[in-house]
Amino acid sequence: MKSTVYDYNKAKCLLYRQVFQTREGQAVLTDILNDLNFFALPEEAEPGQVELRNFATRLLFKLGITTMDNRSKVIEALLSVPLPENTMKELDDYGR
């Protein structure tokens, strides 16, 4: 059977997911995304940090998370995250 680029990318995606699906893997992924400034506000980025954030987005794509087919699922998941108690204060402080 002849392998295709699709087969290779799917296998790579499944491998990435296998690595990060454990509790320890999720902790490592969170640390990597933090180091890549994924959770930071873009306007607070220093020179060079935008490129790091772009790499974080690419990593999520390789995990099959930020694909076009998953857009609505990602939005639903993001909106299901509960608001921390200090969120409104943080938003007020950000707007100043």
C-alpha positions in Angstrom: 0.0 0.0 0.0 1.4 3.4 -1.0 1.6 6.0 1.7 0.4 9.5 1.0 1.2 12.9 2.6 -2.3 12.7 4.2 -1.4 9.3 5.8 1.9 10.8 7.1 0.3 13.9 8.5 -2.5 11.9 10.1 0.1 9.5 11.7 2.1 12.5 12.9 -1.0 14.1 14.4 -1.9 10.9 16.2 1.6 10.7 17.6 1.6 14.3 18.8 -1.8 13.6 20.5 -0.5 10.4 22.1 2.4 12.3 23.6 0.2 15.1 25.1 -2.8 13.1 26.2 -1.4 12.0 29.5 -1.7 14.3 32.6 2.1 14.8 32.4 1.9 15.5 28.7 -0.8 18.1 29.2 1.4 19.8 31.9 4.3 19.8 29.4 2.0 21.2 26.6 0.8 23.9 28.9 4.4 24.8 29.8 5.3 24.9 26.1 2.3 27.1 25.2 3.2 29.4 28.1 6.8 29.6 26.9 5.5 30.4 23.4 3.3 33.3 24.8 0.2 31.6 23.6 -1.9 32.9 26.5 -0.5 36.4 26.4 -2.3 39.3 24.8 -0.8 40.1 21.4 -0.4 43.8 22.1 1.7 43.0 25.1 4.2 41.0 23.0 7.8 42.1 22.8 9.7 41.8 19.5 10.1 38.2 18.5 7.2 37.0 20.7 4.7 37.1 17.8 6.7 34.5 16.0 6.7 32.3 19.1 3.0 32.7 19.4 2.6 31.7 15.7 4.7 28.5 16.5 2.2 27.7 19.3 -0.7 28.0 16.9 1.2 25.7 14.5 1.7 23.2 17.3 -2.0 23.2 18.0 -2.7 22.7 14.3 -0.3 19.7 14.3 -2.3 18.3 17.2 -5.4 18.6 14.9 -7.0 21.2 17.2 -7.1 24.4 15.2 -8.1 22.8 11.9 -11.0 24.3 9.8 -13.2 21.3 10.6 -12.8 21.9 14.3 -13.6 25.7 14.4 -17.0 25.3 15.9 -15.8 22.7 18.4 -13.0 24.9 19.5 -15.3 27.9 20.0 -17.7 25.7 22.0 -14.9 24.4 24.1 -13.5 27.9 24.8 -16.9 29.3 25.7 -17.5 26.4 28.1 -14.6 27.4 30.2 -15.9 29.0 33.4 -15.0 32.6 34.2 -12.7 33.0 37.1 -13.9 35.3 39.8 -11.4 38.0 39.0 -12.2 38.1 35.2 -14.4 41.2 35.2 -11.8 43.1 37.2 -9.0 41.9 34.9 -11.1 43.0 31.9 -11.7 46.4 33.5 -8.0 46.8 34.2 -7.2 45.8 30.6 -9.5 48.5 29.2 -7.7 51.3 31.0 
